[in-house]
Amino acid sequence: MCEETPKDPRDLNGDGKVTLSEKIQYKADQAKDKIEAALKDAKEDAKELYAKASVKAKEFGEKASEKSKEVVEKAKDVYADASAKAKEKIDDFKNKEKKA
């Protein structure tokens, strides 16, 4: 019985010899696979971060909207107070003119 020697994965053309060119190509292919895996992981991480950021942005937008409504209400109150005081001053002025 004859034992077969395992095929070297660097023997890209299957001729039983591993040339320098095949070694370089094999390492380049391995590097490419690792880079593609890293990019895939980075893409997944980016999607995850985007999802989290999107939620936070929505929460911030809602809070900002609530705050702007509060500011508008306070501005209306200040305007109403200022208008009432201005009306009082005008009425006081008109009453003083009538007396004079």
URSUL-V914229 format. One line per field, one symbol per residue. phi: phi as a letter, one per 40 degrees, with the letter a starting at -180 (. if undefined). A space follows every 10 residues. Layout:
BEGIN
phi = ???
END
This chain:
BEGIN
phi = .bcccccccc cccgcgbbcd cccccccccc cccccccccc cccccccccc cccccccccc cccccccccc cccccccccc cccccccccc cdcccccccc
END
